[in-house]
Amino acid sequence: MAFAVGPGRYAVAIWNIQSLDRSAVARIEVGRTVLTSAPIVPGQGRGRAYFMGPDGRRLVAVVPHGGGRIRVTLTEAASGPRPWTPVVPRPREGRS
């Protein structure tokens, strides 16, 4: 799926996470920049789910001046000897 958008910063989400029947990852392309999400696990929440990076933060696609296209490809998450687990943002710690 591809979207034509104006310049700016975009956090991309899947709107109906309940529709997934297996773990998936997203590949988000903006020009030559490629972002790959942490796996999204079915049954982990309701409604929309933002694609997260390995650091536990939302992936943000940056579209340069003049606008462009964001292409999102959802594929089955790789399986192997170690199971994938979803990345959950950690709460911010208070400063002392």
N, C-alpha and C positions, 0 to 999 in steps of 0.2 A: 504494500500500500504506500502511496506517495502523496505528499501534500505540498502545494505551492504556498509559501508563506512570505511575509515581509521580514525585514531584518529584525533580529532580536534573539532572546534566549528562550528556549522552549523545553519544558519537562514533558515527556511523552508518557502516556498511560494507556493501559488496556482497560476498557470501560466495563467489560462484563467478565470478570475473572472466573465466575462460576461456569462459563462456557468451556473452559479448558478441561480436557480429559487426561492430560499428562503434563509433566513439567516442561516448560518452554523457556527459551532465551530469545531476546530481541537483538537484532542487528540494526542499528540506527546509522544511516549515512547522510551526511551533509557535505556535498562536494566530495573531496578526497578524505574527509574525516570520517572514521568509522568508530562507533561506540558499541560495545557488546555488554548486555546487561547480565546481572547475576540471574540465576534461574528463578522463575516464577512457578510456584507449586500450586496445583489446583487444590481447592478446599481451604486455602489459607486466606480467608477474608471474604468480604462481600463487596459488590460494586466494583469500583475502579481500583487499580493498583498501578502505581508509578514504577517504571523500570528503574532499578537500582544498580549502582556500580559496586565493585568489590569492596569499596571503602564504606558502604552502607549509606551513601548519599544518593539522591535522585540523579539520574543521568540527565545532563542538560545539553541539548543541541544548540550550538551557536550559529545563527545564520548571518552572514556578513551583510554589509551595506548593499542595498539594491535588491535584497531578497533572494530566494532560492527555493530549493525543494528539500524536504525531509523525506527520506525513504525508510520505512520500517518493515523488516522481515522477521516474522516469528517462526522459530524452528524448534523442534523437539530438543530438549536438553540432553547433553551427552550422558551416557550411563557408564559406569565402570565399577571398579572394586570399592571406591568410596562414594557413598550416596551424596547427591547434591542437597544442600539445605538452603532455604531462602535467606537472604541478607535482610536483617531488620535494623532500621536506624536505631542507634543508641541514644538514650536521652543525654542531653548536655549536662555536664557536671557543673556544679556551682563554683564560682571563683572565690578564693579566699584572700 
